[in-house]
Structure formats: structure tokens, C-alpha cells
């Protein structure tokens, strides 16, 4: 299942997409420690699989929170540590 976390406003749309099926199979969850803004967290889904999500408090601030990685050419820092390729962006 694809989960989209983020928001849209007058300046555009800002979403991080997580493939929860792929994420559930990842034992490392390296995206959590790789993110300098600590956007990621884990929870159990409806099937009792541990999956990654974007923290509720961070969902409406993705444009600002991810700006430093995008500016430094590291937009895919969290994606680069994801062996399952479960992370995508839309902005």
C-alpha cells in the first residue's frame, strides 16, 4: 500500500510517499536515523507489521523540513539508505 504524507498550499504540493508493503520487510529502517530533521517514526500497521511513517507534527512542514537536504543536493538522503526503495517524493 502506498501512503502519502504531506500537504498542498498555494506554493505547491509537498508529499513523501512510503510503500508500506516494502517498508514492512525492511529490518533496518535506516531512513529514521538518516533524516537530519527526524521526520520518520515507526508504528504497527493493521497487520501488525512495523512500518515507517512521517510524524504527524512534521507533515505540514515538509517544504521547510526537507529544504536543507534539497539545497545541499541530498534530496534523496533518506531514500539512499532504503534498501527496499520504499520512499518517494512529490514536490
SVG drawing of the C-alpha trace seen along z (x, -y; Angstrom):
<svg xmlns="http://www.w3.org/2000/svg" viewBox="-6 -30 31 39">
<polyline fill="none" stroke="black" stroke-width="0.4" points="0.0,0.0 1.3,-3.5 0.9,-6.1 1.2,-9.8 2.2,-12.1 2.3,-15.9 0.2,-18.8 -0.7,-21.2 -0.8,-25.0 -0.6,-28.0 3.1,-27.4 2.7,-23.7 2.3,-20.2 4.8,-18.5 4.5,-14.8 6.6,-11.9 5.3,-8.6 6.1,-5.4 5.4,-1.9 4.3,-0.2 4.5,3.3 8.2,2.8 8.8,1.0 7.4,3.8 10.1,6.1 13.0,3.8 14.6,4.8 17.0,1.8 14.6,-1.2 17.7,-3.3 15.6,-6.2 14.8,-7.0 18.4,-7.7 19.4,-9.1 16.9,-12.0 18.5,-15.1 15.0,-16.5 13.8,-13.4 10.7,-13.2 10.3,-9.5 8.9,-7.2 7.6,-3.7 4.2,-2.2 2.4,1.1 0.0,1.3 -3.3,3.1 -1.4,6.4 1.0,5.9 3.9,5.1 6.3,2.4 6.2,-0.3 7.7,-3.8 5.5,-6.9 6.0,-10.7 5.4,-12.1 2.1,-13.9 3.7,-17.1 6.1,-17.1 3.5,-16.5 2.6,-20.2 6.2,-21.4 7.8,-19.2 8.7,-22.1 10.8,-23.7 12.0,-20.5 13.3,-19.0 14.7,-22.2 18.2,-21.8 18.6,-18.3 17.3,-19.6 19.6,-22.7 22.7,-20.5 21.9,-18.1 21.0,-15.4 17.3,-15.3 17.5,-11.5 19.4,-11.1 16.6,-9.1 15.9,-7.2 19.6,-6.3 19.6,-4.3 16.4,-2.5 17.3,1.0 13.7,1.6 13.3,-1.6 10.1,-2.3 10.5,-6.2 9.4,-8.6 8.8,-12.4 6.3,-14.7 7.2,-18.4"/>
</svg>
